[in-house]
Every structure is written in C-alpha cells, then in structure tokens.
Amino acid sequence: MKTLNLCGKKKRLVPLKLIFFLTIYLMTNLLFSSEAGIKKLYFKYSNNKISYLGEKKTIEPPINIRRKIGDWEIVFEGDNHKIIYKTRIFDPTLYSFDLDAPYTSYKAGEKQFKEIIFSVEIPTSIQYKRIFFYELLHPFSIDEEISPVKSNYFKKNISLLTIKEKKIYSPKLKSIDSIKIFSHQKFINNGNDKRRIDIVFIPVQYSESELGNFHKTINFLLYDVCWGGWEDKRTFFDASPMKEFKKLFNFHYLDIINFPMDWQEEIACSGDSCKEWLDNLIKKFIPVPPDIYVFVVKTFQWSSLSSYWSIIIRDDSCGNVLLRAFSRSSIGGGLYNEFDTTDNCKDEKAKEIISRKNITVFTDKDLIPWKHWILDSTPLPTPNTLTYKNTVGAFEGGYDYKCYYYRPQEKCVLHGDLWDFCKVCREYFTLTLLDNWFDPYVSAKSNVPSQGMIIYPSDTPFLNFFITVDEGLLSMLDTPNIVWLLDDKPIEGTDGKRGISINTSLLKAGKHTVKVAIVGEVVGTTGFVRKYHDNHYYYTFPEFEIGKGKFKRQR
Amino acid sequence: MINFKRIILIVLLFLIPLKLILSQESSQREKPIILISYQMGITSIPQEGEEEDYRQGFNPFPVVPSHTVKTVNGEIFVYLYRNLFLGFSLDYCMNTRITVIDPSDDDSFQFNTLSFYNYYLSLRYKYKLFGISSYFSIGVGRTLTNGAESETITTNKGYSLLLEKIDSYSQMLYVSNFGLELPLGESIYLTGKISYLRLNMDKDSYLQFLGGIKFIILKGREVQHE
C-alpha cells in the first residue's frame, strides 16, 4: 500500500477502517444488486377495484387454474418510463375444465366471481411509482392463447394504484448501446413484406469475427442435412406444409454484433413492447416489422423456445428443431409440444386439463379435437405398437409428460422426431397458414377506381374483376371451386370463372363489395386437410360505390 | 338578408321617372312619347319529363315537376304611330328550390332551378277594351339561362348523385302579351299583363303573370290632322 511519511511517522493515506467498511458496503451492494431476480406483486381484485397486497403472499391462489377470464395490460409507470405487461387473469373459483362451456361465457362484465387474488411477476430492477390496470376487452376464442394481441382490442381502465414504494433503478445499458448492425440480407425473397411471413435471424452474442458461423448456422438450419439421415437428404422446405407454402415466406438475416442475451431485461420490456423495441432497432434495414424473430444463440438450455413472435434456437440445432419452433409460434398456430420426457405422473398439480390442437387429456373420441382423423376401429388410447405406426389415434405421452396427455400420432416433429409432422399437426399448421396468410396465393385485379371515387354507369358501364389462383392452393382443397359474391350473395352463372364483368347499371346505388371465394366443398377425401375451419377462403376486392346517376338541372 | 344596394337602385329607378313627370306641365292634352314600367310576378314552368323515362343509373329522376319562379320585369316603350309603340323588355326569372323523386324507390332530393333572363323587342298596340285601356303586343328576343358548376350531392336515402355542370346558354324567344292599364294619375298607371313565352330550342312554353306601375316620362302634344 502506498504511504506518506508525515512528521517522521508513517501514516496511511486511507485509514484501514474506512477501507474495511467500504469493502463491506461494496460487497453487500454487489451481492444484492447482482440478484437480478423476479419479484411477485400480489393484488386483490374485487368489485371492479384492485388493491395492492404487497410482495408477500397473503393468500395462496390456486396454481392449477387454467381458465382465463381476461387479458389485462398492467402498466408500471415511473418518472420517465412506462413498462407494459400483458397478462392473463385466471378465474380461481373454477377448478375443473368444462369443455362444453367455452370462454365466451366469461366475457368482461359477466364475471361470475367475487374476488380474485393474482400476482404479477416483474424483474426486481423495475422502478415504478404508479401501476395502471387495463382490461383488454375482446371476444375470446379457444385458439387465441398464443396469438398476438390484436389491434381491435380496446382498453377498459379498471383502476389506478399509486404505490409509494420506490426502488433504485440502475439499468445496465452498456451492452445494449454496443449493438452494431452491419448489414441486412433478404436471402429468400417472395415479394411484398406486408403480405408475407417475414422471418428475421438475429445473432445473439456474436462478435464480428463470428458472423461467418452465424451464416453457416442459418444455412445449416434451412438447407443442410439433419433430418432423415444422410441417405435421405432433405431441406427445411422439403417438409410439408413448408413445401406447399414456401412462397409465403421471406427470410432475412441481420449481421449484428454484441447483441446481448439478456436484452429484454436490460431494456425492461415484455411481450409486445420487446418486439416494438426490436422493430424500431432494425427499422432502417427492414421497414415493415417482421412477423417472427429467430434468435440464434450459442448456448441455451433447450434447443428451441418459441413465443408468438420470437424463436430462440441454439446454433447447433437441426432444421427440424427450427420447424418445431415455427409450429409452436404464431405461424403454426401455437401447436403444443409432444415431448414425453417427464415421467413424474404423480405431479397432478402441474397438469392442465387441455384438449385442443394436438394435445388432449381425453380418450373419449368425441372429446378429442382430431376425432375426424380417428377411425372407429382404432383403439383409444392407442397402443404404441407397429400395427398403429401410421395411424391417427390417441398415443399416451406429450406436453412434456409420459402419461396423462395424449398426442395424435406416434411420430411427429412436435414429438421430437426427425420426420415430418403428424397428420393432425400438419393439418392445423396448414389451416393456420391458409387462414392468416391466404393472400399470396391469389392475385387479383379490377378496374374499380381508387377509393372515394363514385362510379356512374354512364361513365363506367362495366366493372371487371379477375383473379389468378395458385394451382398449389387448389390442389390442397377437395373439389376446388371459385365462387364470386356480390355483397356476400353469390353471383349467378359465375362459378368457376377466373374473371367476371358486372354491369354497373344493374347495380343499385350505394356501396358494394365483390369477393371471390375459393371453396373446397367435400370434406374428408384428401390426405392433407380433413377438417376445414371455414372452407371458404376469401379475397375481397376494394369496396366501391355506385352513384344514383347524373342529373341535369333545369330552369 | 336585406340588400341595401338593390333597394337604393330600385328607389332611384322609381324616382327618376317621377321627377320627369313632375317637371312636365300637363295643362294640355298630350300623347305619351316614352313610357317605362316596373312589374313583378311569376313565371309558370311546366313539368319536364315523364316517369317512363326512368332508367336506373342513367336517369334516376326523370320528372321535374311544374313550378313557378319569381320574376321581375322592366320595360321601355316609345311611341311610333297612332296606337303603336315599340318597346324593349327585360325579365329576370329567379331560381327556386324544388324536389324531384325517383319513381323506383321514392328517393328524393332538392335542387335549385337555373335562373334565367328574357330580353326582347316588341310591338305594342293600344286599344280600349270595355272602356279600359289595354294593349296587345308581340315580340322576339332571346332567353339566357345561367349555368351552374357540377356538384355531388347525397339524396335523402343516402346515395350519391352528380349534378352535372351546365354552361350558360341562350336561345330564341317569341313573346305575346296582353295587358291592362288603370290610370292612377295623369302619368302613372297601374298595369298588369299575361305573357305567353315560347322557347325555340326546348319547344317549351311558359306563362307569365306580372303586375306593376307604368310611368309616362315624356309626353307630346297631340297633333290635329285635318
């Protein structure tokens, strides 16, 4: 230690006691600040009011509740920032899952409970002064769980809490600030970003010299052998339904360095707000916000993890892992995983009563979501034997458990197998793609003038409408037909035609809409899709207005 | 809203002949040389079009019903020979708001008719009818219809309708009048007339009913012929 000699006596520049206390203080600070954990805030909701119960559990809410009663947005407001959480509140008064009583009976305003206790998990680093609660009102649907919050949701302000608690917030923004984006590459380009599924690969924790490995990983995920073995070399797009829907996708990658693993914690975001932050970060390179971000990481506990807008994938994963991640994201409709790794069948508390998409707890055929695929001769549950190798039934194991849950087929990408999707998952994936991303398969044109212009029969005697339908789409439907509709009523004599002409003088004055529906009438004969959600896929032409006519004023 | 400028102009137009009348000595029997009159009334416009002319999208309001429009008139006449006078007349027929109906769905809308001017020269013959001073005249001139800009309006049932642009246009006009005059003073008459107006281009004919005041602004001594 450096000392000074004063008045012939050795004196320390900094007293030892001070050093000791400083060390203790720093260590204590380090110990507590490094605890970048999660804390739970408990609230009580009764009589349309919310009260704060504190961070300690005063009442233990039942944890196996799975019936949601509302989507809520909770906003933590600090001095200069807002942190928005979207969460679900579950109804604690119900313990059993009643399949015949869908969520719709629990619309906002019709709640059948008096009081609920709920908790919100937030990072300990979050600083807040006030908490706002908004209930997001919208009609519920069973398949909505993983869907993004739609724009037509509207908010109902439930209450405002002012909490005096104030934490010291010291964000470590250094690593976020060091992010650098070098370039953007759209390596699979199928056109208009607004009407395609845009997937962007983001390298996480890559340095500039490692970007080459990142490119190799992407190539490996999409094009290299990994499934089917060396002798059966297939690429990502060889698997159905990716093969059939290939033209729906645009794939991009961004050469980014120093993108931190814990970026979400650093910017203290959650859900949609994280996506917005990312959209904004890459806006210069990809102006239209992408649909899915694929984070390629070098180390990760699992090979993949999906939310509705993001996928985390390890850089040594195979294409089927990426495919599985896609099928669990919004693109695939949020299919469940069919892994059967946990054999703790006694852990009843952790189980959910679910029966939808590709997982069920039921073995009664009528309660199985994929019953239209099950032959009467197939035993339920279905034994995992060679006899039923390619049969659709109810095979025990899925949703991470060896028991209790049933999956449709023995082998499936969702079950961790290298081969294709099972028939049920493929159908669900296909229908999700068709329902949400139908446009690219139909190109249409018409001589309808730009919006706001009124059509007068004397000026425009005929309106012409044409469509071009992708043959691949038609091949996916049974007995495909094209039906034209004017104001939702079929136009006589136009079935099957690729173009029609409408005499404007025969139309009543007012607004009209022409739709073209691609119809698959017969259900149950194709091996691809057996059950249509809605067997009409519409293309809607821009609305037009027919004027009453022209009038010549007189004396 | 009161148009003061117009009121002042009308007052002045009345005062000038009055001044002229008052300044004349009228002790002797004199013949009127120059007369002016101001009249107001209505012009009756007959129905235009038939329901059978209805065509969806093309002619949705085929019938413009008969209606009347307010009319103001000014005339100046000059003595020619014996009972004959030559005159110039100017009518201004104002616009009015009328309702037209779509016969197919009873949809309707209102529009302002086009205002127009008539101006013509006429030859007037004065005579006594049952002791009342009356006259008959025939004339020829032109009628000028004011144009209007195109406009998209919404009918009562909420449909869009385009009111087409119309440029001002004029056409030939043939007029015949029958009128009566009741003396109020030596140089002032109360006058009224019925006119029949025939338009060349439209083959339309209107009836006009006007009433007002006539002034003699210049008199001449009657010449005795031997």
Interface residues (C-beta under 8 A of the other chain):
Chain A: I454 Y456 P457 S458 T504 S505 L506 L507 K508 A509 G510 E545 I546 G547 K548 G549 K550 F551 K552 R553 Q554 R555
Chain B: I45 E48 R55 Q56 G57 F58 N59 P60 F61 V64 V69 C93 V100 D102 D107 F111 N112 T113 L114 S115 F116 T145 A148 T152 T155 G158 Y159 S160 L161 L162 L163 E164 I166
